[in-house]
């Protein structure tokens, strides 16, 4: 049990690190584009930033799910990589179909993956809203 929880904690911390570094890079890119985003035609520029931020967010989620899938596959929990990715995604989104299950030896990892997904989705939504808010404020002249 402790091995599962420790392993899940390491994976969770790794996904948080991936997201933190990735958002830092995105913020650096958006800072460089601040003069461009503040120019007139705010609607089109806000849509461009939104598309960039959403695509970035989806890539971060894909990276986190992939990390879990690689871990599941590396533990030889599933017969192939597709099952590992499917289980990781279903767990991460807390959808939990239940058509593919972890062996009893590793079943706690499914719950840890779900908690990781919940936390990351909440974090990503908060950061996404803050990013768009700051862009919108710069478009309005910092008001």
C-alpha positions as CSV (number, residue, x, y, z in Angstrom):
1,X,0.0,0.0,0.0
2,X,2.7,2.5,0.9
3,X,4.6,1.7,-2.3
4,X,1.5,2.5,-4.3
5,X,0.9,5.8,-2.5
6,X,4.6,6.8,-2.7
7,X,4.7,6.0,-6.4
8,X,1.4,7.9,-7.0
9,X,2.7,10.9,-5.0
10,X,5.9,11.0,-7.1
11,X,3.8,10.9,-10.3
12,X,1.5,13.6,-9.0
13,X,4.4,15.8,-8.1
14,X,5.9,15.2,-11.6
15,X,2.7,16.3,-13.3
16,X,2.5,19.4,-11.1
17,X,6.1,20.2,-12.1
18,X,5.3,19.7,-15.8
19,X,2.3,22.0,-15.5
20,X,4.1,24.7,-13.5
21,X,7.1,24.8,-15.9
22,X,4.8,24.7,-18.9
23,X,2.7,27.6,-17.6
24,X,5.8,29.6,-16.8
25,X,6.9,29.2,-20.4
26,X,3.5,30.2,-21.6
27,X,3.4,33.3,-19.4
28,X,6.9,34.3,-20.7
29,X,5.6,34.0,-24.2
30,X,2.5,36.0,-23.4
31,X,4.6,38.7,-21.7
32,X,6.6,39.1,-24.9
33,X,3.3,39.4,-26.8
34,X,1.8,41.9,-24.3
35,X,2.2,44.9,-26.7
36,X,0.6,42.9,-29.5
37,X,-2.4,41.7,-27.3
38,X,-3.0,45.3,-26.1
39,X,-3.4,46.7,-29.6
40,X,-6.8,47.5,-31.0
41,X,-9.0,44.7,-32.4
42,X,-9.1,43.2,-29.0
43,X,-11.6,40.6,-29.8
44,X,-9.5,38.8,-32.4
45,X,-6.4,39.0,-30.2
46,X,-8.2,37.7,-27.2
47,X,-9.5,34.8,-29.3
48,X,-5.9,34.1,-30.4
49,X,-4.7,34.1,-26.8
50,X,-7.6,31.9,-25.8
51,X,-6.9,29.4,-28.5
52,X,-3.2,29.4,-27.6
53,X,-3.9,29.0,-23.9
54,X,-6.5,26.2,-24.4
55,X,-4.2,24.3,-26.8
56,X,-1.4,24.7,-24.3
57,X,-3.7,23.4,-21.5
58,X,-4.7,20.4,-23.5
59,X,-1.1,19.6,-24.2
60,X,-0.3,19.8,-20.5
61,X,-3.2,17.4,-19.7
62,X,-2.0,15.1,-22.5
63,X,1.5,15.2,-21.0
64,X,0.3,14.4,-17.5
65,X,-2.0,11.5,-18.8
66,X,0.9,10.2,-20.8
67,X,3.2,10.2,-17.8
68,X,0.6,8.1,-15.9
69,X,0.2,5.8,-18.9
70,X,3.9,5.3,-19.2
71,X,4.0,4.4,-15.5
72,X,1.1,1.9,-15.9
73,X,2.7,0.4,-18.9
74,X,6.1,0.3,-17.3
75,X,4.7,-1.6,-14.3
76,X,3.3,-4.1,-16.8
77,X,-0.2,-3.5,-15.4
78,X,-1.8,-3.6,-18.9
79,X,-1.2,-5.8,-21.9
80,X,-0.5,-2.8,-24.2
81,X,0.1,0.9,-24.3
82,X,-3.4,1.7,-25.6
83,X,-5.0,0.2,-22.5
84,X,-2.6,2.1,-20.3
85,X,-3.4,5.4,-22.0
86,X,-7.1,4.6,-21.9
87,X,-7.1,3.8,-18.2
88,X,-5.0,6.8,-17.3
89,X,-7.3,9.1,-19.2
90,X,-10.5,7.6,-17.8
91,X,-9.0,7.8,-14.3
92,X,-7.5,11.3,-14.7
93,X,-10.9,12.7,-15.8
94,X,-12.6,10.8,-13.0
95,X,-14.9,9.3,-15.6
96,X,-14.1,5.8,-14.4
97,X,-15.9,3.5,-16.8
98,X,-14.7,0.5,-14.9
99,X,-14.3,-1.6,-18.1
100,X,-10.6,-1.9,-17.5
101,X,-9.3,-2.3,-13.9
102,X,-6.0,-2.3,-12.2
103,X,-4.8,-5.5,-10.7
104,X,-5.4,-5.6,-6.9
105,X,-1.7,-5.1,-6.3
106,X,-1.8,-1.6,-7.9
107,X,-5.5,-0.6,-7.5
108,X,-4.7,2.4,-5.3
109,X,-2.9,4.1,-8.2
110,X,-6.3,4.5,-9.9
111,X,-7.6,6.6,-7.1
112,X,-4.3,8.6,-6.9
113,X,-4.5,9.3,-10.7
114,X,-8.1,10.5,-10.2
115,X,-7.1,12.9,-7.4
116,X,-4.2,14.1,-9.6
117,X,-6.6,14.8,-12.4
118,X,-9.0,16.7,-10.2
119,X,-6.3,18.8,-8.8
120,X,-4.7,19.5,-12.1
121,X,-8.0,20.4,-13.8
122,X,-8.8,22.8,-11.0
123,X,-5.3,24.3,-11.1
124,X,-5.4,24.6,-14.9
125,X,-8.8,26.3,-14.9
126,X,-7.7,28.8,-12.3
127,X,-4.5,29.6,-14.2
128,X,-6.3,29.8,-17.5
129,X,-8.9,32.3,-16.0
130,X,-6.1,34.4,-14.5
131,X,-4.2,34.4,-17.8
132,X,-7.2,35.6,-19.7
133,X,-8.0,38.1,-17.0
134,X,-4.6,39.6,-17.2
135,X,-4.7,39.8,-21.0
136,X,-8.1,41.4,-20.9
137,X,-6.9,44.0,-18.3
138,X,-3.9,44.9,-20.5
139,X,-6.2,45.4,-23.4
140,X,-8.3,47.8,-21.3
141,X,-5.3,49.7,-20.3
142,X,-4.7,48.2,-16.9
143,X,-8.0,49.4,-15.5
